[in-house]
Amino acid sequence: MSKTVASIIQKFAGLATSFMKPNRRALTLALASERLVQVHRLSTAKGDVAFCCPSARALHDPLNFFKDEPETIRWIDVFVKDGDVFWDIGANIGVYTLYAALNPNVAVLAFEPGAASFGALVKNVELNGMGDRVQTYCLAFDETTRLDFLHMANTAAGHSMHAFGQLDTVEGRIEPVFSQAAPGFSIDDFRRMFDVRQPDHVKLDVDGIEERILRGGEGALQGVKTVLVELAGTHRERMQGGPSAVLAEYGFRQAGDFNKDTARNWLFVNSRLGGIP
């Protein structure tokens, strides 16, 4: 139904501007397109937040905020405190970046390599007046620092299952429609090169190279209190391997009570830093 109505609106816009000269018509349609971009306003217990969604997929996560990942919301509510530094690796359009930043005393660093999603992320930070506490970076993390390609099956804002430096994701091999050149850093190199603040909490949602990213952040992870990792697809099939094994090697343990009802994201706490509050 939605697609049919959208197609009717598109055809009507074309018909309504058909009498115009080509340049004027193009400008009018571009202005109409800008004004039709959806802004979804969400009310939460922490405050209100708005999302500018330039694609249907970008609108999906804000519309399903309370349903898709309640464990991520609960983690931020329980663990991310005043004065903490929160890293959102694989931030997409910034749904959890903005939610964490509703606490004005939390510093957030959001990392998203996909150009369209990054553009929406930056716009959303601007829209909510959070530029004083959210830093956004269009880059990928990996085990090593290098230039490579982000392979994307869909380039529109909000889409996931991209693959940096490989074609495999946790849901299988993708057939990219475009491969975007992107800088990749190890977490430890990034912190050392730019004197970036130590994270207290890390959200890791990158759909396939979690282990490599964790290997590249061994130094930084010693001071991280909690890590929330999306374990889907092949990661769910081998819970004792992959990201879980790397984090266990670094002194993290699964937060069993927190994870018992979790469908997607699993919480790991640094046992060297006191565990769960």
Phi and psi restraints in degrees (value plus and minus 20) as a CYANA .aco file:
   2 SER   PHI     -81.6   -41.6
   2 SER   PSI     -61.5   -21.5
   3 LYS   PHI     -86.5   -46.5
   3 LYS   PSI     -57.7   -17.7
   4 THR   PHI     -85.0   -45.0
   4 THR   PSI     -66.7   -26.7
   5 VAL   PHI     -83.5   -43.5
   5 VAL   PSI     -61.3   -21.3
   6 ALA   PHI     -80.4   -40.4
   6 ALA   PSI     -59.1   -19.1
   7 SER   PHI     -86.4   -46.4
   7 SER   PSI     -57.4   -17.4
   8 ILE   PHI     -84.8   -44.8
   8 ILE   PSI     -64.0   -24.0
   9 ILE   PHI     -81.2   -41.2
   9 ILE   PSI     -62.3   -22.3
  10 GLN   PHI     -81.8   -41.8
  10 GLN   PSI     -64.6   -24.6
  11 LYS   PHI     -86.7   -46.7
  11 LYS   PSI     -57.7   -17.7
  12 PHE   PHI     -83.7   -43.7
  12 PHE   PSI     -62.5   -22.5
  13 ALA   PHI     -81.5   -41.5
  13 ALA   PSI     -60.1   -20.1
  14 GLY   PHI     -84.3   -44.3
  14 GLY   PSI     -61.9   -21.9
  15 LEU   PHI     -87.2   -47.2
  15 LEU   PSI     -61.8   -21.8
  16 ALA   PHI     -86.2   -46.2
  16 ALA   PSI     -42.2    -2.2
  17 THR   PHI    -128.8   -88.8
  17 THR   PSI     -14.1    25.9
  18 SER   PHI     -85.9   -45.9
  18 SER   PSI     -43.1    -3.1
  19 PHE   PHI    -101.1   -61.1
  19 PHE   PSI     -30.9     9.1
  20 MET   PHI    -100.2   -60.2
  20 MET   PSI     137.4   177.4
  21 LYS   PHI     -86.3   -46.3
  21 LYS   PSI     133.2   173.2
  22 PRO   PHI     -72.8   -32.8
  22 PRO   PSI     -67.3   -27.3
  23 ASN   PHI     -86.6   -46.6
  23 ASN   PSI     -61.8   -21.8
  24 ARG   PHI     -85.5   -45.5
  24 ARG   PSI     -59.6   -19.6
  25 ARG   PHI     -83.7   -43.7
  25 ARG   PSI     -64.7   -24.7
  26 ALA   PHI     -81.0   -41.0
  26 ALA   PSI     -62.8   -22.8
  27 LEU   PHI     -84.0   -44.0
  27 LEU   PSI     -63.2   -23.2
  28 THR   PHI     -83.2   -43.2
  28 THR   PSI     -64.1   -24.1
  29 LEU   PHI     -86.2   -46.2
  29 LEU   PSI     -56.4   -16.4
  30 ALA   PHI     -84.7   -44.7
  30 ALA   PSI     -62.0   -22.0
  31 LEU   PHI     -84.3   -44.3
  31 LEU   PSI     -60.9   -20.9
  32 ALA   PHI     -83.6   -43.6
  32 ALA   PSI     -60.4   -20.4
  33 SER   PHI     -81.8   -41.8
  33 SER   PSI     -62.5   -22.5
  34 GLU   PHI     -80.7   -40.7
  34 GLU   PSI     -62.2   -22.2
  35 ARG   PHI     -94.8   -54.8
  35 ARG   PSI     -37.3     2.7
  36 LEU   PHI    -109.4   -69.4
  36 LEU   PSI     -27.9    12.1
  37 VAL   PHI     -79.9   -39.9
  37 VAL   PSI     109.2   149.2
  38 GLN   PHI    -101.3   -61.3
  38 GLN   PSI     115.7   155.7
  39 VAL   PHI    -134.9   -94.9
  39 VAL   PSI      94.0   134.0
  40 HIS   PHI    -119.7   -79.7
  40 HIS   PSI     105.2   145.2
  41 ARG   PHI    -123.4   -83.4
  41 ARG   PSI     108.7   148.7
  42 LEU   PHI    -140.7  -100.7
  42 LEU   PSI     110.4   150.4
  43 SER   PHI    -121.7   -81.7
  43 SER   PSI     106.6   146.6
  44 THR   PHI    -146.5  -106.5
  44 THR   PSI     150.8   190.8
  45 ALA   PHI     -85.1   -45.1
  45 ALA   PSI     -42.4    -2.4
  46 LYS   PHI    -110.1   -70.1
  46 LYS   PSI     -33.1     6.9
  47 GLY   PHI     119.9   159.9
  47 GLY   PSI     159.4   199.4
  48 ASP   PHI    -114.5   -74.5
  48 ASP   PSI     127.8   167.8
  49 VAL   PHI    -164.0  -124.0
  49 VAL   PSI     125.0   165.0
  50 ALA   PHI    -137.3   -97.3
  50 ALA   PSI     125.1   165.1
  51 PHE   PHI    -146.5  -106.5
  51 PHE   PSI     102.9   142.9
  52 CYS   PHI    -107.1   -67.1
  52 CYS   PSI     100.4   140.4
  53 CYS   PHI    -140.6  -100.6
  53 CYS   PSI      79.0   119.0
  54 PRO   PHI     -99.4   -59.4
  54 PRO   PSI     -21.5    18.5
  55 SER   PHI    -163.5  -123.5
  55 SER   PSI     143.3   183.3
  56 ALA   PHI     -83.0   -43.0
  56 ALA   PSI     -58.4   -18.4
  57 ARG   PHI     -88.0   -48.0
  57 ARG   PSI     -54.0   -14.0
  58 ALA   PHI     -86.4   -46.4
  58 ALA   PSI     -47.1    -7.1
  59 LEU   PHI     -98.1   -58.1
  59 LEU   PSI     -40.8    -0.8
  60 HIS   PHI     -79.6   -39.6
  60 HIS   PSI     -68.8   -28.8
  61 ASP   PHI     -86.8   -46.8
  61 ASP   PSI     -65.2   -25.2
  62 PRO   PHI     -81.4   -41.4
  62 PRO   PSI     -58.7   -18.7
  63 LEU   PHI     -84.8   -44.8
  63 LEU   PSI     -49.9    -9.9
  64 ASN   PHI    -130.7   -90.7
  64 ASN   PSI       5.6    45.6
  65 PHE   PHI     -75.3   -35.3
  65 PHE   PSI     -65.1   -25.1
  66 PHE   PHI    -103.0   -63.0
  66 PHE   PSI     -30.8     9.2
  67 LYS   PHI    -123.3   -83.3
  67 LYS   PSI     -60.4   -20.4
  68 ASP   PHI     -90.0   -50.0
  68 ASP   PSI     -69.0   -29.0
  69 GLU   PHI    -155.8  -115.8
  69 GLU   PSI      46.0    86.0
  70 PRO   PHI     -81.6   -41.6
  70 PRO   PSI     -45.8    -5.8
  71 GLU   PHI     -88.4   -48.4
  71 GLU   PSI     -51.9   -11.9
  72 THR   PHI     -88.9   -48.9
  72 THR   PSI     -62.2   -22.2
  73 ILE   PHI     -81.0   -41.0
  73 ILE   PSI     -65.4   -25.4
  74 ARG   PHI     -83.6   -43.6
  74 ARG   PSI     -59.7   -19.7
  75 TRP   PHI     -81.2   -41.2
  75 TRP   PSI     -67.8   -27.8
  76 ILE   PHI     -81.7   -41.7
  76 ILE   PSI     -62.3   -22.3
  77 ASP   PHI     -82.4   -42.4
  77 ASP   PSI     -60.3   -20.3
  78 VAL   PHI    -106.3   -66.3
  78 VAL   PSI     -60.1   -20.1
  79 PHE   PHI    -122.8   -82.8
  79 PHE   PSI     -52.5   -12.5
  80 VAL   PHI    -105.9   -65.9
  80 VAL   PSI      89.6   129.6
  81 LYS   PHI    -129.2   -89.2
  81 LYS   PSI     152.0   192.0
  82 ASP   PHI     -72.8   -32.8
  82 ASP   PSI     114.3   154.3
  83 GLY   PHI      67.4   107.4
  83 GLY   PSI     -27.1    12.9
  84 ASP   PHI     -98.7   -58.7
  84 ASP   PSI     136.7   176.7
  85 VAL   PHI    -130.3   -90.3
  85 VAL   PSI     102.4   142.4
  86 PHE   PHI    -131.6   -91.6
  86 PHE   PSI     103.5   143.5
  87 TRP   PHI    -125.5   -85.5
  87 TRP   PSI     105.2   145.2
  88 ASP   PHI    -129.7   -89.7
  88 ASP   PSI      78.9   118.9
  89 ILE   PHI    -116.2   -76.2
  89 ILE   PSI      93.7   133.7
  90 GLY   PHI      68.8   108.8
  90 GLY   PSI      31.9    71.9
  91 ALA   PHI     -94.5   -54.5
  91 ALA   PSI     -39.7     0.3
  92 ASN   PHI      36.8    76.8
  92 ASN   PSI    -149.8  -109.8
  93 ILE   PHI    -106.3   -66.3
  93 ILE   PSI     -21.0    19.0
  94 GLY   PHI      79.7   119.7
  94 GLY   PSI       4.1    44.1
  95 VAL   PHI     -76.9   -36.9
  95 VAL   PSI     -70.1   -30.1
  96 TYR   PHI    -106.4   -66.4
  96 TYR   PSI     -43.7    -3.7
  97 THR   PHI     -76.4   -36.4
  97 THR   PSI     -71.4   -31.4
  98 LEU   PHI     -89.3   -49.3
  98 LEU   PSI     -56.9   -16.9
  99 TYR   PHI     -84.0   -44.0
  99 TYR   PSI     -64.5   -24.5
 100 ALA   PHI     -83.4   -43.4
 100 ALA   PSI     -56.4   -16.4
 101 ALA   PHI     -97.0   -57.0
 101 ALA   PSI     -24.6    15.4
 102 LEU   PHI     -82.6   -42.6
 102 LEU   PSI     -42.9    -2.9
 103 ASN   PHI    -103.8   -63.8
 103 ASN   PSI      90.1   130.1
 104 PRO   PHI     -86.9   -46.9
 104 PRO   PSI     -30.5     9.5
 105 ASN   PHI    -119.2   -79.2
 105 ASN   PSI      -8.4    31.6
 106 VAL   PHI    -129.7   -89.7
 106 VAL   PSI     110.0   150.0
 107 ALA   PHI    -113.6   -73.6
 107 ALA   PSI     110.4   150.4
 108 VAL   PHI    -140.2  -100.2
 108 VAL   PSI     112.0   152.0
 109 LEU   PHI    -134.1   -94.1
 109 LEU   PSI     102.1   142.1
 110 ALA   PHI    -135.0   -95.0
 110 ALA   PSI     110.0   150.0
 111 PHE   PHI    -141.0  -101.0
 111 PHE   PSI     103.2   143.2
 112 GLU   PHI    -167.3  -127.3
 112 GLU   PSI      95.5   135.5
 113 PRO   PHI    -101.5   -61.5
 113 PRO   PSI     -43.4    -3.4
 114 GLY   PHI     -90.5   -50.5
 114 GLY   PSI     105.0   145.0
 115 ALA   PHI     -80.8   -40.8
 115 ALA   PSI     -66.6   -26.6
 116 ALA   PHI     -88.1   -48.1
 116 ALA   PSI     -62.5   -22.5
 117 SER   PHI     -85.7   -45.7
 117 SER   PSI     -58.5   -18.5
 118 PHE   PHI     -83.2   -43.2
 118 PHE   PSI     -61.3   -21.3
 119 GLY   PHI     -79.1   -39.1
 119 GLY   PSI     -62.6   -22.6
 120 ALA   PHI     -87.3   -47.3
 120 ALA   PSI     -58.1   -18.1
 121 LEU   PHI     -78.8   -38.8
 121 LEU   PSI     -69.4   -29.4
 122 VAL   PHI     -82.6   -42.6
 122 VAL   PSI     -62.6   -22.6
 123 LYS   PHI     -81.6   -41.6
 123 LYS   PSI     -58.3   -18.3
 124 ASN   PHI     -89.8   -49.8
 124 ASN   PSI     -56.7   -16.7
 125 VAL   PHI     -83.0   -43.0
 125 VAL   PSI     -63.7   -23.7
 126 GLU   PHI     -83.2   -43.2
 126 GLU   PSI     -65.8   -25.8
 127 LEU   PHI     -78.0   -38.0
 127 LEU   PSI     -54.2   -14.2
 128 ASN   PHI    -116.9   -76.9
 128 ASN   PSI     -14.5    25.5
 129 GLY   PHI      41.9    81.9
 129 GLY   PSI      18.7    58.7
 130 MET   PHI    -128.2   -88.2
 130 MET   PSI      -4.5    35.5
 131 GLY   PHI     -82.6   -42.6
 131 GLY   PSI     -38.8     1.2
 132 ASP   PHI     -97.3   -57.3
 132 ASP   PSI     -37.1     2.9
 133 ARG   PHI    -152.1  -112.1
 133 ARG   PSI     -17.7    22.3
 134 VAL   PHI    -143.7  -103.7
 134 VAL   PSI     103.1   143.1
 135 GLN   PHI    -127.0   -87.0
 135 GLN   PSI     111.8   151.8
 136 THR   PHI    -135.5   -95.5
 136 THR   PSI     118.7   158.7
 137 TYR   PHI    -155.4  -115.4
 137 TYR   PSI     107.7   147.7
 138 CYS   PHI    -110.7   -70.7
 138 CYS   PSI      63.6   103.6
 139 LEU   PHI    -176.0  -136.0
 139 LEU   PSI     144.2   184.2
 140 ALA   PHI    -128.9   -88.9
 140 ALA   PSI     135.8   175.8
 141 PHE   PHI    -128.5   -88.5
 141 PHE   PSI     131.2   171.2
 142 ASP   PHI    -177.6  -137.6
 142 ASP   PSI    -192.9  -152.9
 143 GLU   PHI     -94.7   -54.7
 143 GLU   PSI     -50.8   -10.8
 144 THR   PHI    -144.3  -104.3
 144 THR   PSI     143.0   183.0
 145 THR   PHI    -117.0   -77.0
 145 THR   PSI     102.6   142.6
 146 ARG   PHI    -189.6  -149.6
 146 ARG   PSI     149.0   189.0
 147 LEU   PHI    -112.9   -72.9
 147 LEU   PSI     116.9   156.9
 148 ASP   PHI    -174.0  -134.0
 148 ASP   PSI    -180.8  -140.8
 149 PHE   PHI    -144.0  -104.0
 149 PHE   PSI     119.5   159.5
 150 LEU   PHI    -115.2   -75.2
 150 LEU   PSI      92.6   132.6
 151 HIS   PHI    -109.2   -69.2
 151 HIS   PSI     107.3   147.3
 152 MET   PHI    -147.6  -107.6
 152 MET   PSI     109.8   149.8
 153 ALA   PHI     -99.7   -59.7
 153 ALA   PSI     -42.3    -2.3
 154 ASN   PHI    -169.6  -129.6
 154 ASN   PSI     107.8   147.8
 155 THR   PHI    -113.1   -73.1
 155 THR   PSI     -24.4    15.6
 156 ALA   PHI     -87.8   -47.8
 156 ALA   PSI     130.9   170.9
 157 ALA   PHI     -77.4   -37.4
 157 ALA   PSI     117.4   157.4
 158 GLY   PHI      78.3   118.3
 158 GLY   PSI     -36.0     4.0
 159 HIS   PHI     -96.4   -56.4
 159 HIS   PSI     134.9   174.9
 160 SER   PHI    -146.0  -106.0
 160 SER   PSI    -184.4  -144.4
 161 MET   PHI      39.4    79.4
 161 MET   PSI      22.0    62.0
 162 HIS   PHI    -106.6   -66.6
 162 HIS   PSI     144.4   184.4
 163 ALA   PHI    -158.1  -118.1
 163 ALA   PSI     100.0   140.0
 164 PHE   PHI    -112.4   -72.4
 164 PHE   PSI     100.1   140.1
 165 GLY   PHI      55.0    95.0
 165 GLY   PSI     -12.8    27.2
 166 GLN   PHI    -180.3  -140.3
 166 GLN   PSI     153.4   193.4
 167 LEU   PHI    -127.9   -87.9
 167 LEU   PSI     -22.6    17.4
 168 ASP   PHI    -118.3   -78.3
 168 ASP   PSI     117.2   157.2
 169 THR   PHI    -140.7  -100.7
 169 THR   PSI     159.5   199.5
 170 VAL   PHI     -87.4   -47.4
 170 VAL   PSI     -34.5     5.5
 171 GLU   PHI    -125.5   -85.5
 171 GLU   PSI      -8.6    31.4
 172 GLY   PHI      94.8   134.8
 172 GLY   PSI    -196.9  -156.9
 173 ARG   PHI     -98.1   -58.1
 173 ARG   PSI     115.0   155.0
 174 ILE   PHI    -120.8   -80.8
 174 ILE   PSI     136.6   176.6
 175 GLU   PHI    -127.0   -87.0
 175 GLU   PSI      77.7   117.7
 176 PRO   PHI     -87.8   -47.8
 176 PRO   PSI     119.4   159.4
 177 VAL   PHI    -108.3   -68.3
 177 VAL   PSI     -38.4     1.6
 178 PHE   PHI    -180.0  -140.0
 178 PHE   PSI     123.3   163.3
 179 SER   PHI    -138.5   -98.5
 179 SER   PSI      91.5   131.5
 180 GLN   PHI    -112.4   -72.4
 180 GLN   PSI     105.3   145.3
 181 ALA   PHI     -82.1   -42.1
 181 ALA   PSI     117.1   157.1
 182 ALA   PHI    -172.3  -132.3
 182 ALA   PSI     127.2   167.2
 183 PRO   PHI    -100.1   -60.1
 183 PRO   PSI     120.1   160.1
 184 GLY   PHI    -143.5  -103.5
 184 GLY   PSI     117.7   157.7
 185 PHE   PHI    -146.6  -106.6
 185 PHE   PSI     129.6   169.6
 186 SER   PHI     -97.6   -57.6
 186 SER   PSI     130.4   170.4
 187 ILE   PHI     -78.0   -38.0
 187 ILE   PSI     -63.5   -23.5
 188 ASP   PHI     -86.6   -46.6
 188 ASP   PSI     -59.7   -19.7
 189 ASP   PHI     -83.5   -43.5
 189 ASP   PSI     -62.9   -22.9
 190 PHE   PHI     -79.8   -39.8
 190 PHE   PSI     -64.9   -24.9
 191 ARG   PHI     -87.2   -47.2
 191 ARG   PSI     -60.7   -20.7
 192 ARG   PHI     -90.5   -50.5
 192 ARG   PSI     -60.8   -20.8
 193 MET   PHI     -90.3   -50.3
 193 MET   PSI     -54.0   -14.0
 194 PHE   PHI    -138.7   -98.7
 194 PHE   PSI     -11.8    28.2
 195 ASP   PHI      33.7    73.7
 195 ASP   PSI      29.3    69.3
 196 VAL   PHI    -104.4   -64.4
 196 VAL   PSI     124.5   164.5
 197 ARG   PHI     -81.7   -41.7
 197 ARG   PSI     124.6   164.6
 198 GLN   PHI     -82.8   -42.8
 198 GLN   PSI     108.1   148.1
 199 PRO   PHI     -94.9   -54.9
 199 PRO   PSI     126.2   166.2
 200 ASP   PHI    -115.2   -75.2
 200 ASP   PSI     -53.6   -13.6
 201 HIS   PHI    -157.7  -117.7
 201 HIS   PSI     120.3   160.3
 202 VAL   PHI    -148.7  -108.7
 202 VAL   PSI     106.9   146.9
 203 LYS   PHI    -121.1   -81.1
 203 LYS   PSI     106.6   146.6
 204 LEU   PHI    -144.2  -104.2
 204 LEU   PSI      89.6   129.6
 205 ASP   PHI    -161.8  -121.8
 205 ASP   PSI      67.4   107.4
 206 VAL   PHI    -148.0  -108.0
 206 VAL   PSI     -17.8    22.2
 207 ASP   PHI      46.6    86.6
 207 ASP   PSI      10.2    50.2
 208 GLY   PHI     138.4   178.4
 208 GLY   PSI     -47.7    -7.7
 209 ILE   PHI    -137.2   -97.2
 209 ILE   PSI      12.8    52.8
 210 GLU   PHI     -76.9   -36.9
 210 GLU   PSI     -64.5   -24.5
 211 GLU   PHI     -79.5   -39.5
 211 GLU   PSI     -63.6   -23.6
 212 ARG   PHI     -84.8   -44.8
 212 ARG   PSI     -60.0   -20.0
 213 ILE   PHI     -83.7   -43.7
 213 ILE   PSI     -63.0   -23.0
 214 LEU   PHI     -84.5   -44.5
 214 LEU   PSI     -59.2   -19.2
 215 ARG   PHI     -81.7   -41.7
 215 ARG   PSI     -54.8   -14.8
 216 GLY   PHI    -100.1   -60.1
 216 GLY   PSI     -22.0    18.0
 217 GLY   PHI    -142.7  -102.7
 217 GLY   PSI       6.9    46.9
 218 GLU   PHI     -76.5   -36.5
 218 GLU   PSI     -62.1   -22.1
 219 GLY   PHI     -85.9   -45.9
 219 GLY   PSI     -69.3   -29.3
 220 ALA   PHI     -84.0   -44.0
 220 ALA   PSI     -55.6   -15.6
 221 LEU   PHI     -87.5   -47.5
 221 LEU   PSI     -39.1     0.9
 222 GLN   PHI     -80.6   -40.6
 222 GLN   PSI     -47.9    -7.9
 223 GLY   PHI    -124.0   -84.0
 223 GLY   PSI     -14.8    25.2
 224 VAL   PHI    -104.6   -64.6
 224 VAL   PSI     114.2   154.2
 225 LYS   PHI    -100.3   -60.3
 225 LYS   PSI     -66.8   -26.8
 226 THR   PHI    -160.0  -120.0
 226 THR   PSI     131.0   171.0
 227 VAL   PHI    -150.6  -110.6
 227 VAL   PSI     108.3   148.3
 228 LEU   PHI    -128.7   -88.7
 228 LEU   PSI     100.9   140.9
 229 VAL   PHI    -140.6  -100.6
 229 VAL   PSI     112.4   152.4
 230 GLU   PHI     -97.3   -57.3
 230 GLU   PSI     100.0   140.0
 231 LEU   PHI    -133.2   -93.2
 231 LEU   PSI      73.2   113.2
 232 ALA   PHI    -145.4  -105.4
 232 ALA   PSI     149.9   189.9
 233 GLY   PHI      35.6    75.6
 233 GLY   PSI    -146.1  -106.1
 234 THR   PHI     -85.4   -45.4
 234 THR   PSI     -48.4    -8.4
 235 HIS   PHI     -85.7   -45.7
 235 HIS   PSI     -58.0   -18.0
 236 ARG   PHI     -87.1   -47.1
 236 ARG   PSI     -48.7    -8.7
 237 GLU   PHI     -95.4   -55.4
 237 GLU   PSI     -37.0     3.0
 238 ARG   PHI    -155.7  -115.7
 238 ARG   PSI      45.1    85.1
 239 MET   PHI     -79.6   -39.6
 239 MET   PSI     -44.7    -4.7
 240 GLN   PHI    -108.0   -68.0
 240 GLN   PSI     -20.6    19.4
 241 GLY   PHI    -140.2  -100.2
 241 GLY   PSI    -181.9  -141.9
 242 GLY   PHI      38.6    78.6
 242 GLY   PSI    -159.7  -119.7
 243 PRO   PHI     -77.1   -37.1
 243 PRO   PSI     -56.6   -16.6
 244 SER   PHI     -79.7   -39.7
 244 SER   PSI     -63.1   -23.1
 245 ALA   PHI     -87.2   -47.2
 245 ALA   PSI     -61.1   -21.1
 246 VAL   PHI     -83.9   -43.9
 246 VAL   PSI     -64.8   -24.8
 247 LEU   PHI     -85.6   -45.6
 247 LEU   PSI     -56.9   -16.9
 248 ALA   PHI     -83.1   -43.1
 248 ALA   PSI     -59.5   -19.5
 249 GLU   PHI     -81.1   -41.1
 249 GLU   PSI     -53.1   -13.1
 250 TYR   PHI    -109.0   -69.0
 250 TYR   PSI     -15.3    24.7
 251 GLY   PHI      76.9   116.9
 251 GLY   PSI      -7.9    32.1
 252 PHE   PHI    -113.9   -73.9
 252 PHE   PSI     131.5   171.5
 253 ARG   PHI    -150.9  -110.9
 253 ARG   PSI     132.4   172.4
 254 GLN   PHI     -88.1   -48.1
 254 GLN   PSI     117.2   157.2
 255 ALA   PHI    -105.9   -65.9
 255 ALA   PSI      69.1   109.1
 256 GLY   PHI     -74.9   -34.9
 256 GLY   PSI     -69.6   -29.6
 257 ASP   PHI     -83.9   -43.9
 257 ASP   PSI     -57.6   -17.6
 258 PHE   PHI     -87.7   -47.7
 258 PHE   PSI     -57.2   -17.2
 259 ASN   PHI    -106.5   -66.5
 259 ASN   PSI     -29.2    10.8
 260 LYS   PHI     -80.7   -40.7
 260 LYS   PSI     -51.1   -11.1
 261 ASP   PHI    -127.6   -87.6
 261 ASP   PSI      -6.8    33.2
 262 THR   PHI    -101.7   -61.7
 262 THR   PSI     115.4   155.4
 263 ALA   PHI    -116.3   -76.3
 263 ALA   PSI     -51.3   -11.3
 264 ARG   PHI    -146.8  -106.8
 264 ARG   PSI     -69.0   -29.0
 265 ASN   PHI    -127.6   -87.6
 265 ASN   PSI     115.3   155.3
 266 TRP   PHI    -137.5   -97.5
 266 TRP   PSI     118.7   158.7
 267 LEU   PHI    -117.5   -77.5
 267 LEU   PSI     115.0   155.0
 268 PHE   PHI    -144.3  -104.3
 268 PHE   PSI     114.9   154.9
 269 VAL   PHI    -136.9   -96.9
 269 VAL   PSI     125.6   165.6
 270 ASN   PHI    -100.2   -60.2
 270 ASN   PSI      84.7   124.7
 271 SER   PHI     -85.4   -45.4
 271 SER   PSI     -39.6     0.4
 272 ARG   PHI     -95.7   -55.7
 272 ARG   PSI     -35.9     4.1
 273 LEU   PHI    -130.5   -90.5
 273 LEU   PSI      -2.2    37.8
 274 GLY   PHI      85.9   125.9
 274 GLY   PSI     -28.5    11.5
 275 GLY   PHI      54.2    94.2
 275 GLY   PSI    -173.8  -133.8
 276 ILE   PHI     -96.3   -56.3
 276 ILE   PSI     114.0   154.0
